[in-house]
Each structure stands twice: as C-alpha cells, then as structure tokens.
Amino acid sequence: MLGGGASALPVRESHSWWDRWLQRRDALLASRAFQRWAARFFLTRPIARARARALFDLVAGFVYSQVLLAGVRLGLFELLARQPLTLAELAARLQLDSDAAQRLLDAAVALQLLERRSAQRYGLGPLGAPLVGNAGLTAMIEHHASLYDDLRDPVVLLRGGHAGGADLARYWPYAGEAAPDRLDAASVARYSALMSASQPLVAEQILDAYSVASHRCLMDVGGGEGGFLASAAQRAPALQLMLFDLPVVADRARARLAALGLAQRASAIGGDFLAQPLPLGADLITLVRVVHDHDDDGAMALLRAACAALPAGGTLLLAEPMARTAGAETMGDAYFGFYLLAMGRGRPRSADELASMLRQAGFAQVRALRTRLPLQTGLLMARTARR
C-alpha cells in the first residue's frame, strides 16, 4: 500500500550541506539573543513580528474558535445581518450583561467577524458575513464540540486512546462499526444531517469544474441523503440518478429525493460498499468526501469496486480536501490529519497519492480538475480503459 507520500521525495544524505545549513538556522532562530536582535533591526523586524503573531495564533487558536462558536450559538451574525446595532441593543437581544457583550464584540472585531460602524454600532465583518444563512458551515462549527473533546489530550489520542471518550467516533458511528449496514436510523441521523447541510457548496464546486450533462446515469457512492444528486439533477435534467449508501441512510435519501420530485429518475440502494460489489448501470460514479474516511485497504477496496462497476470508458470523480494542496496545507495535513485520527479511521492523502491509488485500482486515465476553493474541495477525474 502507499505510505504517507514522503518516499516519493528525493532523500538527502543526513550530513549534506543542506541539513547542516538547516541545523544552523534552527540554532540561530532558537537563540534568545538573535530573537532580540531580529526584533530590533529594521530589516528583520517585520519578519520577527509576523512569526511571533503566527506562533501566538497557534497557541490561541482554540480561544478564537470558541469566540466563533459563541457568536453562532447566540445568533449574533443573523442578528447583525438585518442592521448594525449598538452595544446596549446587542446585550439586550443576546441576553448578556454589558461587560460580557462588550468582551464578545471586541473579540469578534479583532477576529474580523464583526466591524465597528458609525454611531457606536457594530456590523458584520468580512469573515462574519459569509456565515449568514450558511447552514452547512454553522453546523460544522457546532459539531466541533465533539472534536475538541477528543483532542483534550492529543498525546493520548496519538497513542491510540481517546481522552474525551471518543465523541467524534460516536458522531460518525460507521467508522468504528464492524457491520455498518446494521446501523439504525437514530445512529445515522446526526451525521447525515450535517453532511446534507454542508453539501451544497461542495456540490457547486464539483459541478462547476465538471459537466455531468454528457453522462447517461450518475451513481453517488456514500451519497448520504442525496444532496449532491439533487444538485446534479438541476444541472442535467435528463441524467438518471443512483445513490448507494448504508441501508438506513439510503432510506433517508429515498424520502428526500421523492420530496424533491426526483422519484421517477432516482433510486437509492442500501448496502456496504466495503463488503459487497457496487450496483451496475452508471457511466459516472462520484465519491464525494468518502475516500479520506477510510484506511488504505478500505480505500483501495472502494476504488477497485468503483472501477469494476463502471463500463468501458466510464468516469469516476473523486472529490475531497487533499493533503499538500498549495496554500491549504494546514487544512489537509493538520486539520484533517487529526480530525480523522479522532474519528477513528482514515487519513488525508495528496492528489498525487490518490492518483497513484486510482491507477492501482485499474483506472487507465487520471487527471486533476481545478476547483474554485481547493482548500475545501480537490477533484480528480479517472476513466476506465476503452475495451
């Protein structure tokens, strides 16, 4: 199986000039005398300040996230979407005393969630405005309480334990279930609702990058409640639709697709894609935020099953946040690396690593497609050989 991808990089000898230079650099940066000098010297002062700020942001990141969570839970952003308000008006509507409201507002301004306006009022900031009406994003913010509990002691987590009681694994029950196809409706309700709420923006990016209208039938594997299929149906009115997910999830999808008027062109099939073949009949299969939930053996089994289910010249779209994405390295390796560790299964993979796995699974052509927000969604297209 593929490893973490480091083996693909050129390996320098441990005593090369480059390693020696880096070791000297590290010693210099660790020196308190150098740090004091760099903070005073006019050419290095901006760099020193930027690195100090970046390091402090790492230390304070949890506090920042809790300011955001407080704003979401209090309905602060929706409140200010209507009109700017004063401290007194906000304190009354948020049911906070004046000091607590001021503390929250000052923190939100510092984080660019809010801005100060004329007449001592507060309005939305550049990072707060996109939260308004974004049910998927606010649901993600809310559900992080489970992640933070599991990360209470990251060393325990790294050593195979769960300091917080494996909250995230319970949130995603299929991750640790030996027979996930036996889960009941109550077990899947929370995560299915979250995936459904967060799906629209991801679907939009995929469908803007690749037109599904040229295909006859699309099967979304691990498709949840059918959010991606519903978006694809709007883009391609003649496209037939299939969904494959755990039986109780497929039941939810069937009801939602029927409510959207898609019952005549959509079918939802229940099963476990790690234990049985995928249904035949689709010339396009999508895996949206599915592969990174699985360890290497499971991911390869899924990719092979997708290849076997497609006809000659069939197409697979694999979409998820990817490790080592330029400009989004923290999302792939740091955030998703630890998120999936807390969840109990899976790991982030780079586009190159996924492309290699797709070829091993039997796909003949693999290429990356550009999305508008690669931080959130990377996209690979793979095709089976024409026989």
N, C-alpha and C positions, 0 to 999 in steps of 0.2 A: 504494500500500500504506500501511498505517498505520505511523506512526512510533512513537516511544517513549511517546507519550501526552501529552507536555508541551504540545503545540499546543492541547489541549483546555482548558488552564487559562487564566484571564484574564492578559493580559500587561500589567504595569505599565510606565509610561514609565521609562526608565533613570534619570531625575533626579527621580523622585517623592519625596515626603516620606518614604515607607516605605523606599525604598532609602537615602536619606540617614540615616535612623534606624538601619538595619541596619549601615551603614558605620561609624557612630559606635560602635555596640555592639561591632562586631568590633575596632575600635581599642582600646576600653576593655578587652575581655577579653584582648587580646594584651599589654596593659601589665603589666610585672612589678610595678610599684608597686601597681596595682589588685589583682593577684593576691595580693600580700602582705596588703593591707588586707582583702580579702574573706575570707582565711583566718583573720584575727584577729577580725573583727567578728561578734558573736554571732548576728545575724540571717542573715548570708550564709555563715557558717562551714559549716553542713550542706550547702549547695548546692556550695560550693567543694570540700568533701571528696568529695561524690558524683561530681562531674565529674572530679576527679583520679583517683578509683578507676575510673571508666568509661574514661578515656583510658588508664590503665595496663592495664586488661583488654584493650584493643585491641592494645597493644604485646605483652602476654604471652600472647595467645590461642593461639598455636602451641604454647607450652610446656604450657598446660592440656590441649590436645588430645592431646599426647604422654603426659601422665600417664594420661589415659583409655585410650589405646592400650596402654600398658604393663599396666594393670590387666586389659584384655580378653585380651591375649596370654598373660598369666600365669595366667589363670583365677581371678583374685582374687575376683571378685564371686560366682561359683558356689561358691567355697570357703567364703566367709562366709555364704552363704545357708543352709548347714547349721547353723552355730552360730558365735557370736563366738569369736575366738582371740586369744592373746597375741602379742606381737612375736616371741618365740622360736619359737612354733609356726608362725607365718606365714613367718618367714625359712626355716625348715627345709622347709616344704611348697612354697614358691616357689623354692627353691634360690638364695637370695640371702644375702649376708652380712648381719650385723645392722645395719650402718650403712646399706647400700643399702635394706634393707627398711624401716628407720625413715624414711628420706628419702621413699620411695614412700608410706608410710602417712600421714606428716604432710601431704604434698601432697594426697593423696586426701581427707583430713579437711577440709583448707582448701577444697576444691572441692565439699564436701558429697557426695562419692561414698561416703565412709565416715564413721562416727561412733565416738568413744571410748565404751566401755562400762565397767561396773564390773569390778573385779579386774584393771585394766590390760589389758583386752581390746579388740578392735576388732570392730565390726559394720557392717552396711550402712547407708549414709546415704540421704537422700531422693532423691538423684539416682543412686545406685548400685543401689538395689533394683529399679527398672524394667528394668535391663539383664539381670537373671537370667532365663534361658530365652528371651530375645528374640533369636532367630537373625537376624532381619532387621536389627535395629539394630546388633548386633555385626558383621555382615557389612558394613554401611555404614561403620562405624568402621575396619575393616580395609582396605577398598578406598580409603580416603582417602590412603593412601601414594602412589598414582598422582597424585592431585590435587596433593598437596604438592610432588611432584617437578616438575610442570608450573608451579607457582606460585613456583618458586625465584627467578625474576626476573620479577615481574609486569609490569614495563615492556616487557621483550622480548615477553611474551605479548600485551600491548595493541597492540604494533606489528606483530603478525602472526607472531611467531616462537614457538618452544617451547624455553625454556631447559633444560627437563628431558628433552627428547626425545619429547614428545607421548605420554606414558604413558597419559593418560586417553583419548585418541583411539584408542589400541590396545585399551583396555579395552572401548570401545563401537565396534567396527570398522565398523558400518553408517554411522556419522556421516561418515566420510571416503571411503566406498567408492562408486565410480561405479555399480557393479552389485551392490547389496547382496543381491539374490536369488541370487547365485552364491557367497555365503559358505559355508564348510564347517562341519561340526559343531564342530570344535575351536575355530573362531574365535568362536562364539557361546556357548560353554559357560560362561565366567566370568560374563558379564553376565546371561545367562539365569538362572543360579543365584541371583545377587544379587537380581534383580527378583522371582523366585519367593519368596525368603526374606523380602523386605521387603513383600510384597503383603498379608498378612492384615490388618494394622491399617488400611491404606488402604481395602481392600475393606469392612471393617466400617463405616467412616465413611460410605462411599457408600451402602451398603445400609441403614444406619440412617436416612439422610436421604431416600432414595427407595425405594419398594417396587417391585420388579421383578415381583411376582407377577401384576400385571394385564396383563402382556405375554405374547404367544404365543412369540416367538423373540428371543433376545438374541445379537447378534454383538459380540464384543470385538475391536476392531481394534488391532493391536500388542499382543496379549494375552499374549505370552511363552509360558510353559509352562502356562498355563491356571489360574493361581491365583485370579484374580478370578472366572472362570466357575465354579470349584469352590465358591467361597463363595456365589455367586448360586444355584447349584443347590440348596444346602441351604435357602435362604430360599424357593425357589419350585419344589417338586418336579415340577410339570407343565411348567415352562419348557424349551423347546428351546434348544440352545446351539450357537453357531458361534464359531470363532476364526479370525482372519486375521492372519498374520504371515509373515516370511520363510520360505522352504521348510524350511530346516534347523531353525528354531525351531518351526514347525508340527509337524514330526516329533516333537520333544521333547514338545510339548503333547499330541499324539495318544497317545503312550505313557503320559503321566502321567494323562490323563483316563480312559484304559482301566483303568489300575491302580486308579483311584478308583471304578470301576464305572459310569462315565458314558458308555461307548462307544455305547450304544443311543440316547442323546439328545444327543450332542455330536459335532460334526465340526470338524476343524482343516484349514484351507485355506491353502496356501502361495502367496505372491506378493509383489509390491512395490506397496504402495498409492500410491506416487508415479508409477508407470509404467503402471498398469492399473486398470480400474474395480473397485470392491468388489463382492463377490457380493451377489445379491439374496436376499430371503426373510426378513430380520429386520425386526420392527417397532420394535426398540430396538437402538441402536448405542452402545457405550461406547468412549471414548477416555481411558484411564487413564494419566496421566503420559506422554503421547505428543506432544501438540502443541508443548510447550515445547522439544522436541528438534529442532525444525525452524525454519528461517528463514522469513520471511514468505511467500515464494512457495510453499514446500513446505507450510506450514501451511494456506494458503488452498486449495491443490490438494486436500489431505486433507479439509478441511471441505466443499468442494464435492462431493467423491466420496462422502462420508457422506450428504449431502443427497440426491444422486442415487440412492443405494442404498436409501433409505427410502421406504415407501409414503406416501400422503397421510395426514397426521395422525401420522406416525411420530415417534419421540422419540430424541434424542441426549443422552447425558450426557458432559460434558467435565469431567474431574477432574484437578487437578494443583496444586502450590503456585503461588500467584499473586502477582505484584508488587503492592506498595502495599496489601497486606492489613493492616487496622488491627491494630496490636500485633505484627505479624510482618514488618515492613518489612525487617529485616535478612536474613531468610530469602529473601524474593523477590528483592530488588534486589541485595543484596551477595553472599550465598552462591550463589544460582543464577545470578546475572549472571556471576560469574567461573567457576563450575563449567562452564557451557555454553560459555563462551569457550574454556576449556581443552579441552573435549570436541571443539570444532571446528565446532559447529553449534548453532543455536537461540538463544533468549533468553527470559527471563521476561516475561510480559505480565500486565497488570492484568485484573480481571474486566470492567471497562468496555471495555477494548480487545478482549478475546476476544468479548464480546457483540456489538460492532460487526462483528468479522470473521464471526461466525456469521450475522448479518443479511446481510452482503455475499455470503455463500456460498449464500443462498437460504432460510434458515430464517425462518419467519414470527413465531414467539414465542420469546423468550429470557428466562429469569429465573434469578436466583441462588438456590441452596438452601443452607440453613445446615448446616454440619458441626460436629462436636464439637471438632475440632482444626484450625481454618482455617490455622494456621501450617503444617501438613503437607499438608492437602488442601482446596482450594477446589472448589466444584462448581457448574456451570452446566447447566441443562436447556434444550434447544431443541427446538421442534417444527416439522415441515414443515406447509405450508398444507393444509387440507382441500379437496379438489377437488370 
